[in-house]
Amino acid sequence: MHSRFMTIAGAFALSILSMSLASAQEKQDKHVMLDKLQGSWILDSMEIGGEKRQGEELPARFQGMKQTIKDDKMIVSRVDGMQFECRIVVRGEAEPYELDIIQEDREGKKKTLKCIFKIVDQAFVLAEGKDERPTSFETSPDVRTKVSTFTLKP
């Protein structure tokens, strides 16, 4: 009886240890991805409904738009003077990584934009869904996903 109790207790302890290690690894993975996002990112292109716009083809208010990420904060600045700050949370362990952008509206209500992202070379590719988290970086006229590509400012 004592030996059976020790076996069960040992298995339970091993189970808790492996869950703790998995949780620690997931936190480390998220921290590494958050570290890779740090800096100022300039909007390079935007694709909506299967139509990609880049450079001077972008709407004027988006040309030169910058997202600066420091720790878990993102400051979005547009050339028309509009600027806002939000909090970001990295989720997921593999590409596409999940990113929640959390901001407060004028009434103080929190709104969460559920996105996916990847980093390719020096580019930050962000897919935003209108109502739910996108599952890919593809856009088409019947899919309400916006894919923005940002370049890291040196």
Summary of the structure (lengths in Angstrom):
residues: 154
radius of gyration: 20.3
end to end distance: 66.3
largest distance: 77.0
contacts: 383
relative contact order: 0.15
helix: 27%
strand: 45%
